[in-house]
Amino acid sequence: MKADARDIVAAVPLPSVLIRWDERIAAANSEAQALLGEGIEGRHFITALRQPTLLDAIEGTFRDGAPRLTRYLTSDDRQDTTFEVSCRAVPLGNGPGVLLTFQDVTHLEQVGQMRRDFVANVSHELRTPLTALLGFIETLKGPAREDALARDRFLGIMEAEAGRMERLVGDLLSLSRVEADERVRPTEPVDLPSMVRSVLSGLAPLAEEAGVELAFELPEGALEVPGDPDQLRQVVVNLVENGVKYSGRGAEVKVSVSGPEYHSRLRGDAVVITVSDTGPGFDPLHIPRLTERFYRVDNHRSREMGGTGLGLAIVKHIINRHRGRLRIESRPGAGAQFRVVLPARV
């Protein structure tokens, strides 16, 4: 029976432990021994499984034979790991036993935490302008009712705060649409040089107002890649807008398109859109987190400039949908460079 038990437990694709009627471990497959430690067979289950909630579940199943679900938490040097543990009564030769199976649900926990963080961030981003609007409305209805100068100033601030909320909602909707289509690869031909010229023409007034020079280096003639024209346009708009807003007066934002040439990461030919600026740059330690939702290098300055903290997250998801890559380089005082690598063929 022991050999049979080991064979059965070894065949389970999850970490599995079989506990005998005498409360000793009859069998543990290799996955369970990697998780709980080698040499646990023959030991009392309390000495190998020391977490109170798991011990209670095992004892409860021994007592009444009812199946139970519980959690087992562990950690390595890199991250915490959460397992969902199923406790099931099984008949053995000399009495009842309990079979434990451990399923790693860490990714589900992380998704849940990301969802909670996202809701908290959205609530925070909306609460600030809403609080300002409510405060100004109360003031305009009361002390500033007859003060024309104060009324005009407050209405201007209220307009800016309402615009900020509108941009935030718009970016949230854009992010939702991009995520919904992320697994569907676009195939429409997009002429990148023509699209870049159009974007720079549309952003020229913004650059002029900010005192930033726009420049470009584009190939002659058409250079097409398979893609979604509206989404690729949004990528360039977001990257150029960031350069214009955060580079500072007197800086230059340059857009270039190069290729096609072979890129090992894509295992094929690719076209590269590069957006670089001569602004103040930032510490490279921010780069791994720049595409996270609501992550900002400088929170105060970003909000002052009307940023929502979602622009680069949208860029990342669009590039992922196009099976491309985003490369970011920057150093304090040396500007920043964003390279969008797109497959030249489907």
Secondary structure, 3 states (H helix, E strand, C coil): CHHHHHHHHHHCCCCEEEECCCCEEEEECHHHHHHHCCCCCCCEHHHHCCCHHHHHHHHHHHHHCCCEEEEEEEECCCCEEEEEEEEEEEEECCEEEEEEEEEECHHHHHHHHHHHHHHHHHHHHHHHHHHHHHHHHHHHHCCCCCCHHHHHHHHHHHHHHHHHHHHHHHHHHHHHHHHHCCCCCCCEEEEHHHHHHHHHHHHHHHHHHHCCEEEEECCCCCCEEEECHHHHHHHHHHHHHHHHHHHCCCCEEEEEEEEEEEECCCCEEEEEEEEEECCCCCCHHHHHHCCCCCCCCCHHHHHHCCCCCCHHHHHHHHHHHCCCEEEEEECCCCCEEEEEEEECCC
